[in-house]
Amino acid sequence: MTRQYIGVRFRPRGQLYTYHNDGDPVAVGDRVKINGRDGWQSLEVATVSDQAPRFETKPILGPAPLDTEKLSGKAADRVVIDDPNDYREVGKEPWRLALDEDGGFD
């Protein structure tokens, strides 16, 4: 399997950070787990290349679990973490995931 070099941003329109992926291929728009300052984070892949940069890169931790994908609407800049009763502040205000009786989003 060919090593991929992927670019991610920790903030919208922020600096591009390059990591490498030795696992299953990822594409632009996929979400991956990155080891950040406060534990792992789910980030969207902005670029993918097979050309090695001139600097050392860190590995991604793998694909992000499905429940960490971005939500729409008011919570668009927040990310769901493993448990619906848990939350992480990604924007300015924390929020909680609300599930209706069918298990969908309110």
VENTARA-V978832 format. One record per backbone hydrogen bond with DSSP energy under -0.5 kcal/mol. CO is the residue of the C=O (numbers start at 1). NH is the residue of the N-H. If there is no record, write none. Layout:
co: (CO & CO)
nh: (NH & NH)
This chain:
co: (4 & 4 & 5 & 6 & 7 & 7 & 8 & 11 & 15 & 17 & 18 & 19 & 20 & 21 & 27 & 30 & 31 & 32 & 33 & 33 & 34 & 34 & 36 & 39 & 41 & 41 & 43 & 44 & 45 & 47 & 49 & 50 & 58 & 62 & 65 & 66 & 69 & 72 & 73 & 75 & 75 & 78 & 79 & 83 & 84 & 88 & 97 & 98 & 100 & 104)
nh: (6 & 21 & 49 & 19 & 46 & 47 & 17 & 14 & 10 & 8 & 58 & 6 & 60 & 4 & 30 & 45 & 64 & 43 & 61 & 62 & 36 & 41 & 39 & 36 & 34 & 43 & 32 & 9 & 29 & 7 & 5 & 52 & 20 & 33 & 68 & 69 & 80 & 75 & 76 & 71 & 78 & 71 & 88 & 86 & 97 & 90 & 99 & 106 & 103 & 100)
